[in-house]
């Protein structure tokens, strides 16, 4: 899905083409493209209005119109916007067309049909886009813009110190920061030398500064390069080139630019899986879970945390052989460790966990009903 740099590029390309243009008609070829799903009301609402500005908020293009109104365009996965002469051939994937007074058309092309276009009023008092005058702002739940000159390191620290979740999901949470997705979250975390599974609560001031600087640097560079043209993304004036500069995103198996080891892909979220021979290297506590399967050959280093937030006995996380669990790790409630897994001294096994082997003398089993099942010879 296009992120901040890609949507910013689209907005910048559209601005000189649309500002001052008047809409004289609209036709919808796929009704679900409209947030209102009312083609007649949408056409009536935009006809006769002139484009005053084109900008971006989070991952949406915002087209300001006369009469205190605005269009929001969410490209989603395959959305593309083109401004072309009206007599140009129209392919089967054009979902919505805005007809301009000068004979041109704004065409929204969307192969997978996930994109959305909305028409909103702008509150005359607050200036915010609202579904109805005096109603809730359209972007009320969206976090600050990371490239806003007024968004300082102090602001970032205030935000992140209120959070306890893992860094990768946090960075892609639009209520935390606007416009950051998988591509630039991965790149920012790599540049700042922070593990994506690390808890925000574990960050120290130098970590916070590195992450803040990395986010702003990578996004600024990506905007300058017109974004990353991966899969279906393109802008009205052509593709971006940031994909050629990415260090880790979609580089699975390639040598890490920093250490030279092959880059490993970790899918983070429910029912995720840490693949064979992945090392979870923690300079501070790293949280793995909930519902994460840790596959054969993985190695959890000292002080790593494996937990299961659901608290349901017998559910994941599942640690399978021949994974090695380092010294002084913490296995939370209801973690299942299969036979053959090596567990270092000082590791804590939480309540309800099942370890299907005999534990070393230094391993601590705590909680009730923590169970340790002795290894049975075959």
N, C-alpha and C positions, 0 to 999 in steps of 0.2 A: 504494500500500500504506500503511495506517495507520502512522504513525511514533510517536515517544515521546509527544507531546502527545495524540494520538488514543487510544492504548492506555491512557495514564494516566487519561484522561477515562472510558473504559469501566470501568476498575477502580474508580474513585471512585464511579461510578453504581451499580455492582454491590454495593459494600461494605455499605451499609445494608440492601439487599434480601436479601443472602445470609448474612451472618454470623449464626450461631446456627441456621440452617436445616439440617435433616437430610435426606440423600438416601436415598430408599427404593427407587429403581429407576432404570434407564437403558435406553434403546433407541436403536439406531443404524440410521439409514435409508441411510447411505452409508458402507460399511465403511472406505473409504480416508481418511475423516476421522480415524480413530483411528491414532495412530502405530504401535500394536501390530497393528492390523487384526484384533483378536480381540474381537468384541463381547461374548462370554460372559465372558471373563476381565475385561474392562473393567467390565461391569455388576457382577460379583461383587466387584471391587476397590473400587468406590465405594459400593455399597449399605451402609447402616448408618452411614456416616461423617457427621460434622457439620462444617459450614464454620466454620473458626476465624478466617480472615482472607482478604482479597482485596487483592492488590497487583500490581505490575508489575516485570518485569525485561526490559530492552531493549524489544523490540516484542511481548512476550508477556504476557498476563494470567496471573497465578499465583494459584490458589485453594488456600489451605492447608486441609487436612482433619485431623480427629482421626486418631490412630494413626500419626503421623509420615509422612503422605502429602500429595501435592499434585497438583493438575491444572495443566497448562500449556495455554493456549489461544492459538494463533497465528492471527490473523484473516486473514492474507495479503491478497488483493486485495478480496474481497467478503464477508468474514465479518462477521456481526452477531450480537449476543447480546441476547435479550429474556427477561424474567421475567414470565410471564403466568399467569392462571388456567388450570387444566388443561382446562376446557371451551371455551377459545377455539379457533376454527378454525385448522387447521394447513395451511400452504400447501405446495406441492411442493418448496420449496427448503430445508425444514428437514432438516438432516443428522443431528443428534443431539439427544436430549432427556434431561435429568435430571429425574426426578420427585421432588418434595419432599413431606415428611410433612404439610405444612400445606395441600396441595391445589394448590399452584402448580407450574409447570414452568419450567426453564431451557432455552430453545430456541436452538440454534445454527443460524443461517440462512446459507447460503453458495451463492450462485448459481453461481459458477464452480468450486466444489469444490476449491479450493486450500488451504483452511484445515486446520489440524491440531490435534488435542487429544490430550494424553498424560497418563498417570497414572504418577507416580514416587514412590519412597520418599525420605525425608529421612534422611540419615546422622545418627545420634544423636550422633556426636562432632563432625563439622565443621559440621553444620547445613545442608549443601549438598544440593540435589536430585541424586539419583544413579539410574542405571538399575538398579543393584543395590547392596546395602550394601557399602561399600568400593570401589565402582567409580568411574569418572570422573564428575565433576560435570557436570550438564546444561549449565551456563553457563560451563564452564571456558574456552571459547574466546572469550567475550564480553568486550569492553573495559569500562572504567569508565563509570559513569553520569554524564553531563555536568552534571546538576543536583544531584548529591550535594554536600551542604555541605562534605564533606571533600575534594572534588576541586578543588584549588587551581590557580592559574596556574602555580605551580612544577611541579605534577604534569603539567599540560598540556604545558609546555615539555619536560619529560623525555620524554614520549611522542612529540611531533612531531619532536624533534631526532634520533630514531632512524630516521626515515622519510625517503625521498628521492622518493617518488612525487608525482603531481599532486594538488592539493588536493581537487578534487571527488571523485574516486574514494576518496581517503583518508578524507574525512569520512563517506562512506557505507559504509565498511568497518566491520562490526560488531565486529571484533576490535580496532579502534582506539578507537572510541567507541560506546557502546550507544545504539540508538534513533534515530539521525539518518539520514534518507533524503534523497531528491531535493529535497523541498519545502524543508526547513529548512537543508540544505546550501547550496542556491542563495541563500536569503535571508541566511544568515550571511555568505557570501562577498561578497555585494553590499554588505551593511552595513559590512563591514570593509574594503571597497575592495580586495579581492584577486581576481585573475583565477582562474577555476576550473582553468585549465591550468598555473598556476604551480607550480613544484616546492616541496615542503615544505622542501627543503634550502636554498632561497634566502631563506627568511623571516628577517627581523631581529627582535630583541626587541620593537620597537614593533608589528610585524606580528602577532607571536604574541599579544600582549596584546589587540589589536583583535579578532582572530579568537576568542580565548577569551571575551571579553566579549560579542561578537555571538552566539555559539552559545548562551550561557546566557541572554542577554536575549530572543532570539527564541523559544527553547523555553519560557521562563517565561511570556511573553506569550501564546503559543499554548495553553498549559495553562489559563491564566486564561480564554481565549475558547473552551474546550472543543474545541480542535483545528480543523482545516480540513475542512469537509464538501465534499469533492471526489469526484465520481463516486459510489461506493456507501457511503462511510463515514457511519455514524450511531452514536450511543451509546444505551444503554437509556433515558436521559431526554431524548433529542433531539439535533439537529444542533449543530455548532459554528459559529463565525462568523469564525475566523481567516482564511479564504479571502478575506474582504473587506479584509483589512489587508496582504496580501502585496504586496511591491514589484515582484518580477520573475518569480516562478514563474507559468507559464502566462499571461504578459503580452506574448508575442511580438507585435511590431508596435506596441505602445503606447508613448507617450513615457516615457523613463526619468525617474523622479521626481527624479533628481539633475542630469542634464545636458540632458534634453529630447529627446535623440535616440531614434529607434525602438529598442526592445529587440530584440536578435538572439538567436536560439536556437542553441546549439552542442551537438550530440550528441557526448558524449565516450565513447570506447571503440573497440573493434575496428571497422574499416570505417566510421568516422564521416565526417562531411562538414561542412566549414565553408562555409556557403551564400554566395551572391553578396553582394558588397559588405560583408562583415564585416571590421572592423578589429581586428587582434590587437594591442592596445595594451599595451605592457610597460614598467613602471617598473623592472623587473628582468628577468632572464632568464625567458622563458616557454617551456616545452617543449610541442611539438605532435606528437602521435604516441604510440605507433606506429600504423601503418595508418590514417592520416588523409588524406582527400582535401581539398585546399584549392581551393575553387572559383573561378570567374571573378570578377574585381572585388575580391578580397580584398587586404588590405594588411598585410604583416608589418612591424612597426616595427623600429627598430634593436635589435640584440642578441637578437632572437628566435631560438629553436632549433627546427629541424624535424629529426626523427630517425626512424629505423626500427629498432626493437629486434630485429626478426626477422633482419636481415642478409641477407635473400634477394634476390638481384639481380632487378630487374624488378618487385618488389612495391611496394605503396604505402609511403610517402606519394607522392602525385602532385600536383604544383603546376601548375595550368593557367592559360593566358592568359585575360584580361589582368591577372593578379595582379602586384602590385609587391612585391618583396622589398627591404626597407630595407637601409641600410648596416650593415656589421659583423654581419650575421646568420651563423648557422652551419647549414649543411645537412649532416646526418649521412650515414652510410654508406647507399648504395643508395636515395637520394632521386631521383626522376625529375622534372625541371623541363622542361615542354613549351615548344615554340617560342612566342615572343612575350612571355614573362615578363620583366619588368624586374628586374634585379638590381643593387643598390647597391654602391658601392665598399667593399672590405674584407670582403666576405662570403666565408666559407670553404666550399668544396665538398668533402665528405668522400669517402673511398675508396668506389669502386664506384658513385658517383652518375653520373647521366646528365643533362647539360644540353644541350638541343637548340637551341642558339643560340650565337653568338659572345659571349664574355664581355667586359665592360668591362675596361680595363687594370688597374683596382684590385682586381678579383676574384681571389681566390687559389684555385687548384685544388690540393688536397693529397691525398696517399694514392695507393695503387696497387691497383686500376686505375681511378682517377678518369678519366672520359671527358668531353670537351667536344666536341660535334658542331656544326660550323658550320651556321648557318642556310642552308637551300637555297632560293633564289628559286623561286617557283612559275611 
